[in-house]
Amino acid sequence: MAFIGDIVARARANSMFREVVATGPHSQVVVMSIPPSGEIGEETHDTIDQVLVIVDGEADTIIEGVAAPVTAGSLIQVPAGTRHNVVNRGGGDLRLYTVYAPPAHAPGTVHQTRQEAEADEADRPAAVAVG
């Protein structure tokens, strides 16, 4: 399914932890909303590159154990095989969009919370949780 539209507005309007927006044969677009003090959760995608773009909020991105602050407009490129996490350090929801190549989640996936996402074993074939 193709996506044509304002991805920043779509990310800002999203209140779900994860919502798959579009999935193609080689990539996938997902919007995410992380509550204050919440996190994506440390993970490693063995065969998937991931690009994350912060739309609203403040966070620490942790790549292979090294933390760096990120804010709106920051882009994080995570090569396959790299341990990573994003932790919301702001007072409001962290809004972002991410691109996986190849896709990491089932088309149409929506998870309201991180706990729901972690419980959905069928949706995690490509990601390996390490934390």
ZASEVEX-174850 format. One line per field, with one value per residue: residue in three letters; z, y, x of N, C-alpha, C in turn. Coordinates in steps of 0.05 Angstrom, whole numbers, plus 32768, in hexadecimal, padded with zeros to 4 digits. Last residue first. Example, Ala and Ser with C-alpha at 12.3 -4.5 7.8 and 13.67 -1.06 7.14 Angstrom:
<rs>
residuo <- c(SER,ALA) $
n.up <- c(808E,809C) $
n.north <- c(7FD3,7F8E) $
n.east <- c(8101,8108) $
ca.up <- c(808F,809C) $
ca.north <- c(7FEB,7FA6) $
ca.east <- c(8111,80F6) $
c.up <- c(809D,809C) $
c.north <- c(8001,7FBE) $
c.east <- c(8102,8108) $
</rs>
This chain:
<rs>
residuo <- c(GLY,VAL,ALA,VAL,ALA,ALA,PRO,ARG,ASP,ALA,GLU,ASP,ALA,GLU,ALA,GLU,GLN,ARG,THR,GLN,HIS,VAL,THR,GLY,PRO,ALA,HIS,ALA,PRO,PRO,ALA,TYR,VAL,THR,TYR,LEU,ARG,LEU,ASP,GLY,GLY,GLY,ARG,ASN,VAL,VAL,ASN,HIS,ARG,THR,GLY,ALA,PRO,VAL,GLN,ILE,LEU,SER,GLY,ALA,THR,VAL,PRO,ALA,ALA,VAL,GLY,GLU,ILE,ILE,THR,ASP,ALA,GLU,GLY,ASP,VAL,ILE,VAL,LEU,VAL,GLN,ASP,ILE,THR,ASP,HIS,THR,GLU,GLU,GLY,ILE,GLU,GLY,SER,PRO,PRO,ILE,SER,MET,VAL,VAL,VAL,GLN,SER,HIS,PRO,GLY,THR,ALA,VAL,VAL,GLU,ARG,PHE,MET,SER,ASN,ALA,ARG,ALA,ARG,ALA,VAL,ILE,ASP,GLY,ILE,PHE,ALA,MET) $
n.up <- c(8204,81D2,81A0,815D,8126,8103,811B,813A,8139,8159,818D,81AC,81DA,81C8,81BC,81EF,8206,81E8,81CE,819F,8160,8121,80E0,80A9,809E,80D3,80D2,80B4,8070,8067,8083,80A2,80BB,80E7,810B,814B,8188,81CB,81F6,8227,8240,822A,821F,8206,81E7,81BA,81A9,818D,816D,812A,80FF,80CE,80E5,80F0,80F4,8107,8105,8122,8124,816A,8185,81AD,81CD,81D2,81EF,81DF,81D7,81A0,81A8,81BE,81C1,81EA,81D7,81D0,819D,815C,8136,8125,80FE,80F1,80CA,80C9,80A8,80BB,80D0,8108,8131,8176,81AC,81E3,81D9,81D4,8212,8240,8256,8234,81FE,81B9,817D,8137,80F5,80C0,8082,8063,8029,8000,7FF3,8024,804C,8077,80AF,80EB,8128,816D,8196,817F,816F,813A,8129,811D,80F1,80CD,80C7,80B0,8080,8057,801F,8008,8008,7FED,8000) $
n.north <- c(7F80,7F6B,7F51,7F52,7F54,7F33,7F22,7F3A,7F2E,7F04,7F19,7F4A,7F5E,7F8D,7FAB,7FB1,7FCF,7FFE,8006,7FFD,7FEC,7FD4,7FBF,7FC2,7F8C,7F7A,7F97,7FA4,7FA7,7FAE,7FE9,8018,8057,807D,80B8,80D0,80F1,80EB,8110,8139,8142,8117,80E9,80AA,8085,8053,8025,7FEE,7FCA,7FB9,7F9A,7FCE,8012,8046,808B,80BD,8102,8139,8156,815B,813B,8113,8102,80C0,808A,804B,8016,8014,804F,8070,80B0,80D2,8109,8134,8149,8136,8117,80F4,80BC,8083,804C,800D,7FCF,7F8C,7F5D,7F62,7F94,7F97,7FC2,7FE0,8009,803A,8055,8089,80BB,80CA,809A,809C,808A,8082,8067,8049,802C,7FFF,7FDB,7FB6,7FB2,7FDD,7FF9,802E,8034,8015,8030,802D,8049,807C,80AE,80DB,810E,810E,80EC,810B,8137,811B,8108,8119,80EB,80AD,806A,802B,7FE9) $
n.east <- c(8145,8145,811C,8123,80F8,80DC,80AC,8081,804C,8043,8045,8031,8046,805E,802F,801A,8043,803F,7FFC,7FDF,7FF3,7FE2,7FF3,7FF1,801F,804A,808C,80B8,80D0,8119,810E,80E3,80DD,80B4,80A4,808D,8085,807F,8054,8077,80A7,80DE,80F8,80EE,811F,812E,8162,8189,81BC,81BF,81AE,81A8,81B2,818B,818A,8161,8158,8135,8106,8105,8140,816C,81AA,81C4,81E8,81FE,81ED,81E1,81C1,818C,8172,8147,811C,80E5,80B4,80A1,80BF,80F8,80FD,8125,8132,8150,815C,815A,816E,816B,815E,815B,8146,8127,80F0,80DA,80C0,80AB,80AD,8071,8063,806A,8051,8060,8054,8078,8083,80B1,80CB,80C4,808E,806E,803E,802B,8022,8019,8022,802F,8015,7FE9,7FDC,7FEB,7FF4,802A,802B,800D,802F,805A,8045,8017,8018,8011,8023,800D,8011) $
ca.up <- c(821E,81E3,81B8,8174,813B,80FA,8110,813F,812B,813D,8183,8191,81DC,81D1,81A7,81DB,8211,81E5,81E2,81AF,817C,8134,80FD,80B8,8093,80C2,80DF,80CE,8084,805E,8069,80A4,80A2,80E2,80F6,8137,816E,81B6,81E5,8216,8250,822C,8236,8208,8200,81BC,81B8,818F,8185,813E,8112,80D7,80D3,80FF,80E1,8112,80F7,8122,810D,8151,8187,8193,81CD,81C6,81EE,81E0,81F2,81AA,8193,81C9,81B0,81E8,81DE,81D6,81B7,8173,812D,813B,80FD,8102,80CC,80D3,80AD,80B4,80B3,80FC,8119,8160,8199,81D7,81E4,81BF,81FF,8232,8263,8245,8214,81D1,8192,8152,8108,80D9,8090,8072,803F,800A,7FF2,8008,804A,805C,809C,80D1,8113,8152,8198,8183,818C,8144,8130,8133,810A,80D4,80D3,80C9,8094,806A,8032,7FFE,8018,7FEC,8000) $
ca.north <- c(7F8E,7F65,7F62,7F41,7F62,7F3E,7F0E,7F40,7F46,7EFF,7F09,7F41,7F46,7F77,7FA4,7FA3,7FB5,7FED,800A,8014,7FE5,7FEA,7FBC,7FC9,7FA3,7F72,7F91,7F96,7FAA,7FA8,7FDE,7FFE,8047,806C,80A4,80CA,80E9,80EC,80F9,8131,8142,812F,80F8,80C5,808A,8070,802C,800A,7FCC,7FCD,7F8E,7FB3,7FFB,802F,8075,80A8,80E9,8126,815A,815D,814C,811A,810F,80DB,809B,8067,801F,8004,803E,8060,8098,80C8,80ED,8131,813F,8147,812D,8100,80D9,8090,8069,801D,7FEA,7FA3,7F60,7F55,7F88,7F94,7FAC,7FD8,7FF0,8026,804F,8070,80A6,80D4,80AC,8091,809E,8079,807E,8046,8045,8002,7FEE,7FBA,7F9A,7FD5,7FE3,8024,8045,8011,802D,8026,8042,8060,80AA,80C0,8107,811F,80E4,80F0,813A,8129,80F5,8128,80FD,80C7,8081,8043,8000) $
ca.east <- c(8144,815C,811E,812B,8105,80F6,80BE,809D,8054,8040,805C,8029,8036,806F,8042,800A,803C,8057,8011,7FD8,7FF6,7FDE,7FF7,7FD9,8010,8034,8073,80BD,80BB,80FE,8114,80F1,80DD,80CB,809E,80A1,8079,8093,8058,8060,808F,80CE,8102,80E2,8112,8127,814B,8180,81AB,81C7,81C1,81A1,81B7,8194,818C,8172,8156,814B,8117,80F6,8128,815F,8190,81C7,81D1,8206,81F4,81F7,81CB,81A1,8175,8162,8122,8101,80BD,809C,80AD,80E9,80FE,8111,8136,813B,8164,814A,816F,8182,8152,816D,8143,8140,80FA,80D5,80D5,80A8,80BD,8087,805B,8076,804D,8061,8054,806A,8081,8098,80CC,80DF,809E,8074,8051,802D,8014,8025,800E,8038,8032,7FEF,7FDD,7FEB,7FD8,8020,8039,8004,8014,805E,804D,8027,800C,8017,801A,801D,8000) $
c.up <- c(822D,81FE,81C8,818C,8152,8110,810A,8133,812D,812C,8165,8184,81C1,81D4,81AF,81C4,81FD,81F0,81DB,81C2,818C,8150,810C,80D6,80A3,80B7,80CB,80DB,809D,8075,806D,8087,80A7,80C8,80F1,8121,815A,819D,81D0,8205,8241,823D,823A,8222,8201,81D5,81B6,81A0,8189,8155,8128,80EA,80DF,80EB,80EF,80FE,8103,8113,810C,813A,816C,8198,81B1,81C7,81E1,81DC,81F5,81C5,819E,81B3,81BB,81D5,81DF,81DF,81B9,818C,8144,8131,8113,8100,80DC,80D3,80B6,80BB,80A9,80DE,8109,8149,8185,81C5,81D5,81CA,81EA,821E,8256,8255,8224,81E8,81AC,8165,8124,80E8,80A8,8081,804C,8021,7FFF,800A,802C,805C,8080,80BD,80F8,813F,817D,8187,8193,8162,813D,813C,8121,80EE,80DC,80D7,80AF,8081,8044,8011,800B,7FFF,8000) $
c.north <- c(7F88,7F72,7F59,7F54,7F4E,7F4C,7F19,7F2B,7F4B,7F17,7F06,7F32,7F3A,7F5D,7F8C,7F9A,7FA4,7FD1,7FF8,801A,7FFE,7FDF,7FD6,7FC6,7FA8,7F8B,7F89,7F8D,7F99,7FAB,7FC4,7FF4,802F,805D,8095,80B9,80E6,80E1,80FE,8118,813A,812C,8112,80D2,80A6,8073,804A,800D,7FE9,7FCD,7FA1,7FA8,7FE1,8018,805D,8092,80D6,810D,8147,8164,814C,812A,8115,80E8,80B6,8079,803C,800E,802F,804C,808A,80B1,80E9,8114,813E,8139,8140,8117,80E4,80AE,8074,803A,7FFA,7FBD,7F79,7F5B,7F7C,7F87,7FAD,7FC0,7FE7,800B,803C,806C,808B,80BD,80B5,80A4,8090,8090,8073,8060,8041,801D,7FF1,7FCE,7F9D,7FBC,7FDD,800E,8039,8021,802B,8023,803D,805D,808D,80BE,80EB,8118,80F4,80E7,8120,812E,8102,8115,810A,80DA,809A,8058,8019) $
c.east <- c(812B,815A,8136,812E,810C,8105,80DA,80B1,8072,804A,805A,8040,802E,8060,8054,801D,802D,8051,8029,7FEF,7FF1,7FE1,7FF1,7FDC,7FF7,8026,805E,80A3,80C1,80EA,8124,80F7,80EE,80C7,80B8,8096,808F,8086,806E,8067,8076,80B5,80F2,80EB,8108,8116,8146,8167,81A3,81B3,81CA,81B7,81AF,8199,8199,8172,816A,8144,812F,8109,811A,8146,8186,81AB,81D8,81EE,81FC,8200,81E3,81A9,818E,8161,8140,8106,80DC,80A7,80A7,80D9,80EC,8114,811F,8143,814C,8159,8160,8185,816A,815E,8159,813C,8113,80DB,80CB,80BF,80BA,8093,8074,8070,8056,805C,8053,806A,806F,8099,80B1,80E1,80BA,8085,8055,8043,8014,8015,801C,8020,803D,800D,7FE4,7FED,7FD6,8004,802E,8011,8009,8043,8051,802E,8020,8009,8023,8012,8012) $
</rs>
